[in-house]
Amino acid sequence: MLERARKAEAEAVALKAQLKAETTNSKKSLREMETALAESTALSSKSEREYITLRDTLKGMKATWRTDVESLREDMRKREERLRGEAETAGKKYAKLLEESKARKANVQNVEQLREQDTRIRREVEEEFRAEILALKTEVQGSSEAGQKAVKTAQCVSLPLFHHSPFRWYLANSYCFFHIGI
């Protein structure tokens, strides 16, 4: 019976040691899972913040571009109105020249002078129109370049959304933002 008691006591000690080892392993495993969960939560929060920042940046760029386009349209409208006014003024001057020409038909020399003046005014108006059209063309080309720049910026900004770690990609490819002038 003493032997049975010793045997039972030895089994109890072994079971106690096994229980302790399993408890320790369970606690260690639980700590590792909690650490992994905390890291995963932090990474998820970081990714969400980066996404929000990128989204807000894109919205801001879109609003800025829209404002620039509206401003350009307004400038073009004002210039068109000014050119119309100049064309009307030139038309009035031309009409006045014709009236003067009819009034002075008797003097052929005066008629020739009026015709030369008319031709000169037309050339000046044409030169002004050409200068204005060239300026408008330059502005439209500048706007086109700004639009292309905005597209490149949007492409650079949207690329991180397709990679596993947007922050690492951003750091590795930050040159993209400097090349397009952000």
C-alpha positions, 0 to 999 in steps of 0.5 A, a space after each residue: 500500500 505504501 508503494 501505491 501511495 508513492 506511485 500515486 504521489 509520483 504521478 501527482 507530481 508528474 501531472 502537476 509538472 505537466 500542468 505547470 508546463 502546459 500552463 506556461 506554454 499556454 500563457 506564452 502562446 497567449 502573449 504571442 497572440 496578443 502581441 501579434 494582434 496589437 501589431 496587426 491592429 497598429 498596422 491596420 490603423 496606420 494603413 487606414 490613416 495613410 489611405 485617408 491622407 492620400 484620399 484627402 490629398 487627391 480631393 484637394 488636388 482635384 479641387 485645385 485643378 477645378 479652380 484653375 480650370 474655372 479661372 482659365 475659362 473666366 480669363 478666356 471669356 473676358 478676353 473674348 469679350 475684349 476682342 469683340 469690343 475691339 472688333 466692334 471698335 474697329 468695325 465702327 472705325 471702318 464704317 466711319 472711314 467709309 462715310 468720310 470716303 463718300 463725303 470726300 469723293 471729289 478729292 481722289 487724293 483724300 480717298 487714297 489716304 483714307 484707304 491707306 489708313 483703313 488698310 493700316 488699321 486692319 493690319 493693326 487689328 489683325 496683328 492684335 488678334 494674332 498676338 491675343 490668339 498666340 497668348 491664348 494658345 500658350 495659356 491653353 498649352 500651359 493648362 494642358 501641361 498642368 492637367 498632365 502633371 495632375 494626372 501624373 501626380 494622381 498616378 503616383 499617389 494611387 500606386 501605393 494603394 495596390 501594394 502590400 505596404 503603402 508606407 514602404 512603397 512611398 518611402 522607396 518611391 518618394 522621388 516620384 513626388 519630387 519629380 512632379 513638383 509636389 
